[in-house]
Amino acid sequence: MDSNELLRKVRTIEIKTRGLSQDIFAGEYHSAFKGRGMTFSEVREYRYGDDVRDIDWNVTARYHKPFVKVYEEERELTVMLMVDVSASNLFGAVGPYKRDIIAEVAATLAFSAIQNNDKVGMVLYSDRIERFIPPKKGRKHILLLIRELLDTSPVGRGTDLGAALEYMTGALKKRCTTFVLSDFINDDEYSTPLSVAAHKHDVIAIQVYDKRETQLPDVGLVLMQDAESGEQRWVDTSSRRVRAAWQRRWYDQQQQMTTTMRRAGVDVVSVATDEDYTRSLMSLFKQRG
């Protein structure tokens, strides 16, 4: 897209998602995602029931009575947005393209994060790493992320979440909160890299899907093409057996995905392109709060 159209789209997304993050998600985000750890705040006199492991022996020796260290939660987070930009997300039969909704959700999370004074970075991936933007703070940085997300022309058409997770785990040494935004279809096995990543980081999966992917309408013979492989085939949608097989394939795929996420200890939420994604995000935040 040309620069004027890109700026217009960036501005439109900023107005919508920044408002959502301020009006709806500010408090929920803060309570849902905890700090990286505990930092030393002060010392005070020992009280009955305090953990003896927190005694500050230097201060105790100086004042000849026990003092303990007091800690507070370190609120600042590093947030990583892992965004699937493979060809399957350029689909929108019911509602907008999946890629457009993914961009809005990513922007909403990013603006929520900077309101909490968090750093935000991004990995764009297909069947390879398309772009890595290190975490930083500030509105200008968030607008850069949105521009990259809207204007990236991926080299790869396929999807390899496993390789992207391995890259992210290796690139970020400190614990971070990682949102994986994808349709989670046409993907290879990623359970082991996901488990490794979830052990080191706080990983949350957000699935964006089109309802036409869940069931076929009865519209006769249709030529379909796999967006990632380019393979084409005729499908007889008037056949009940074909429509039932399509729906069963979606169900099996969803079961496999949710089982993989659950085993890795990863929270997952699914968002349809024609639905209000704010409800799904609020439900996720409250679940974790």
Disulfide bonds with the S-S distance in Angstrom:
none
